[in-house]
Amino acid sequence: MTASSSESAWLVLADGTVFSGLPCGAGGSVVGEVVFNTGMTGYQEVMTDPSYSGQLVTFTYPELGNTGVNPDDQEADQPHAQGLIARQLSPVASNWRSRQSLQDWLAAHGVVGIQGIDTRALVRHLRETGAMNGVISSDGRSPAELLELVRSAPSMEGLNLADRVSTSTSYAWSTPSAVDFDRRLQSGRPQSPYRVVAIDFGIKRAILDRLVSHGCDVTVMPASTDLQSVLDCKPEGVFLSNGPGDPAAVSDGIALARGLIQQRDLPLFGICLGHQILGLAMGGTTFKLGYGHRGLNHPCGTTGQVEITSQNHGFALDAASLPADSIEVTHLNLNDRTVAAIAHRQQPLFGVQYHPEASPGPHDADHHFARFVSLMSDRR
């Protein structure tokens, strides 16, 4: 069912805060954790990123949909964000790559949305009180009924959502980005590409594209994969992907990471959730951030060196919990000094909390893929 602009819609938060607006996308009701993304571009990549499973995404940029949507910018076959919250959807989409309007795309995929609310006020409220569950509704129910619904929903803390979005079967990926204007494409493939196993906790296509562009042939395996199945592929390196939910709840992934770490000389690379799983596997702990880091301009680095990074996460590693004799914190988020990257002091293992594939976002951190390849090259 497509939402009608003449109807009304509600956004009701778990603390009782109510916003009224207009429906967009599909009609109905949807519950999720209300978060915000500060990026000025990339709404299609955000909505299709499996890491946003279970979340209602508030876009701080005031108008969405100006450039429409196209199949090349999707990070998955369908949207994974539970719902969309916006100030305004553009009534016109104009771009040489556009194939469909954002409104029609949301409706076609059954994504419930709300527009016409004061997103500045909503973001300020979330910054002061923290991310919380909420419900978007355009099905005629009252705010009081919706509040009862949202208060019965489970908290994001403790939820394992990786199994929900992971592939059910293994598959191969050996093609780079489909768009020919990506300036980061490598000029040539090595005669013998690096064999990489990628564990799919909610992997983005752009990450697979970057691994291929840096000379890898990738076998993508489910989040529930066991150690022997990975080793049977005879990988030269293993990649642990991004994904949604609470990292501490991904018990199979943590157990797999522990087994991989025991291989001692096998290069390992984790991004976002995968980075957190590496830290947990080495004895660290994670904690939930107040409102998370979601945007395209987060500064990360060490003294004298800064990368502007794309980020999307609601949990972080506790630096004090990491074993200092074996783990080095190599990068900090320079906004709040949380852990942004780690590396093992003796083994070829590292993880980054941000997204070096930068889809969307700046390309400052793309060198981490080359770093992973270099670790594999050194062991040939």
N, C-alpha and C positions, 0 to 999 in steps of 0.2 A: 504493500500500500504506500503510495506517495503522499507525503504531507502537503496539505494545502496551506497557502500563505494566509488565507482568511481565518484559519484556526488559531488557537493559542497553544502555547507549550509552557511547561514548567521545568525548572531545574531545582531540585530539592536536595540539600546537603544533609548529612547525618546529624549535624549539630542544630538542625532546624532552620537554617538560613534558606530563604526561598527567592528565586529569581524568576520573573515572568518574561516570556519572549514569544517568538514565532517559530513554528516547526520548520525544519529543513530536512532534506534526505527522505528517509522512509518514516511513516507514522508508527506510533506504538510507544512502548516504554522499555528502557534499558538501564540496568544498574551496573555501576563500576566505580573504581577509584578515580576521583576527579583530580587531574594533574594539569600542569600548563607547560607549553612549549613556547620559547621566546624567539624562535627562528622567523625570519621575514620571508623565507622561501621554503619549498620542499613539503608542502602540505600533503601531496600524494605519497611521497616516500614515507612520511610519518604515519599516515593512516594505514599503509600496508606493511609497516615494520612489525614483525611478530612480537617484538619486545613490548608493544603497547597492548597486548592481549589483556583483557580485564580492566581497561582504563577508559575513562571519558576524557578526551583530550581538549583542553582549552587552548586556543591559539591567540596569543597576545597581539599579533599583527591584525589590524582592524578589518581588513577585507581579504577574503579568500576566494579563489576560483578564477582570478583574472586570466590565467593562462590555460585554463581547462585541465583535462587529464589526457594521458596517452599511455599506451601499453609499455613503452620502454622505461618509464620512470617507476614502475611498481617493484617493490621489494619482495613481493609474494603474489600468488595468483589472485588473492582477494584481500580486502581490508581485514586487519586484525584488531584495530582499536574498536572498543565497544560502541563508542558514540563520539559525536563532534559538537563542540561548543564554540561559537563564533560571534563576533560583533555583527558581521554582515557577509553574506555570500554575494559575489558579483553577479549581476543579472546577465552579463555578457562575458564570454570567454573568447580571447583573441590571441592566438599564437600559431606559428607555422606547424608546430608539432601537435597541436590540440586535436583530439578525436571526439571528445565528449565534454559536456559541461560538468562541473563538480556536483551540482544538484542532481543531475540525471544519473551520474555514476554512483553517488551515495544511495539514491533510491533503488537503482538496479541491484545493488549488493545488500539491500536491507539494512543500511546503517542509519540509525536514528540520530537526529541532530536538533539543535536549537540555535537560533540566531536572534539578533536584536537585543541581547542583554549587555549590560555594562561589564565587559570582560576586565577592565581595569580594576573595578571594585572587587570582582571575583578573585583575581590574582592577588590583590592586596590581602584579601581575607585568607586565602590559602597560605600566603607567606607568613601571616601572623599566627594562624592556628594549625597549619600543617595540612598535607594532603589527606583527604578523607573520602569515604564512600558517598556517592550521590546517585540520583536517578534523573534521567531526562524522560519526559512523558508528554505525549500529545494525544492520549487516548481517552481524555475526558475525566480521569480520576482527579480528586481534589488533592491539594498539597498535604493535608492530614493523612490521607490514605497512602500517599507516596512516601511520606516520612516513615510510616510503619513498615513499608516494604523495604526501604533502604536500610533501616536499622536492624533488619533480620539478615542482611547480607554478610558474608564472612569478610574479615579484614584481609588486606593484601599480605600482611605479616603472617608467615606460616604457610602460604599457598605455594604449591609446586605447579606452576603453569607451563613449564617446559614440555612436559609430556603431552599437553594439549596441542601445542603448535609444532612439535617435532615431526619429521617425516616418519612414516610407518615402515618404509623399506629403504634400503640403501640404493644410491644412484651415483652415476659418474657425472662430473662437470669439468669440461675441458675447453670451453669457449669463453673468450673475453667479452667485454661490454658490447652490446649490440649497436650502440651509437658510435658512428665513425668520427665524431668530433671530440671524443674524450682525449685530451692532450696527454693523459697519463699512460696511454697504451704503449707497451714496449715495442721496439722496432722488430724484434724477432724472438722466436721461441728457442730454448736450448735444444740441442739434438736429443738429449735424454731428459725430459721434464722431471721435476722432483715429485715423488709419490707422497701425497699428503692425504691423511684421513681427517675429515672435518666432522666433529660431533655436533649434531644439529640440536641445539637447545632453543632454536628460534632464529636460524641463520638468515641473513639478508643476502639477496642476490648480488648486491654490489661487493660484498666481501668475497664471494666466490669469484666474481669478475676480477678483482684485484689480485687474488692468489694466482689465477691463470695468467694474468698479464705479467706477473713476476716470475713465470716459468714453472708453474705447478700443474700437475694433473690431480684432480681432487676426487676422492671418494667420500660422499656424504653419508653418514650413518646415523641411526636414530639415537635419541637421548638415553635410551635404555640399553645401549650396546655394552657388552661385557668386554673385559680386557683381551681375552683370547681372540675374539672376533676381530678386534682392531689389529692385534699383532699378526694375525693370519694374512692381513693385507700387505705385510712387510713394508710399513710406511717409513719414509725417511724423516717425516715430521708429523706431528698431530696438532690440529687446531681445535680449540674449544670455543664455541661461538657465543654470541650474544643471546639473550632470551628474556622472557618475562618472569615476574613473580619473585619470591623470596629465595635467594641462593642457598640458604641453609636448609631448605626443604628439598633440594634436588639431591637426594641421597644416592641414587645410582650414579649420577655424574661425579659426585665427590669421591665415591668408591673407585670409579674408573680412573679419575685423576691420580689418586693415591697409587694405583697399580702402574700407571704410566710413569710417574715420578720415580718409581723403583727401578725402571729400566736404565736409569742413570745417564746414559749418553744419547737418549732420544730427544731431539728438539721439540719443545712444547711452546705453544703461543695461544694465549687467551685474550679475548676481547669482551669487555663489559661483564656479563654474567659468567663467561668463561674465565675471565681474570679473577673474579670473586671465588669461583669454584677452585681454582688453583690455590688461592690463599687459604681457603677452608681445608683443602686436602693437606696442606703443610702445617696445620695446627692453628691457623688464625680464626678469628670470628668476624662476623658482619653485624651491622646495625642499620636500622631504617633511618634515612635522612628525613628531616622535617617536611620538606616539599620537593626534594630531589633536584637533580640537575638535568634539564632538558632544553637544549638550545644549540646554537651554532657558533658561539663566540666565547667559550670558556677557556681562560688562560691556564695552561698547565706547564710545569717544568721544574727546573732546579735553578740554583743561583746562576745568573748570567745567561740563561737560555729559556726561551718561552715558546710554546706551541699554542696557537689558537685552535681549539678543538670543538668537534661536534660531540654532544653528550646526550645520553638518554638513560638514566638509571635512578632508582629510588632507594638503593641500598649501597653501602660502602664497606670496605675492609677497615677494621680497627687496627691502626698502625701499631699500637702497643701490644697487640696480641700476636703479632708475627714474630717468629723466632729470628732474632737479630744475627745469630751466628750463621744462618744460611740464607736469609732473605734480606735484600736491600730495597728500600723504598726509593725508586729512581726519579719519580715525578710526583709532585703535589698539585692538587687543584689550588690555584693561587687566589681564588675567591674565599675559600673557607679552610684551606690547609688539610683537606682530606686526602687519602691515598689515591693517586691517579695512575701509578704504574709501579710494578715490582719486577725484580729479577732475582734469580737464584745466584748465589755467590760462587758455587762450584759447578753447577749443571747448566745445560743449554735450555733454559726455561725462563719465560717472562710473560707478563700480562699487562694490558693497558685498560684502564677504566673507560676511556673514551673511544671514539670510532674513527680509526685512521682511514677507513674507506670513504668517509666524508660524503655520505649520500643521505641528505644534503649536508653541505658545509665546506669549510676550507680544506686545502690539501696539505697543510703543514706536516701532518703526522703520517703521510703515506710511506715514509721511509721505514716504518716498523715492519712492513711486509718484506722489504729488502733485507732487513735485519734477520727475519725468520729464514729467508732463503739462504743468507750467508751462513747461518748456523748449520743448515743442511749441507751446503757446499763444502764446509770445512770437514765434514765427516764422510765424504765420498772417497 
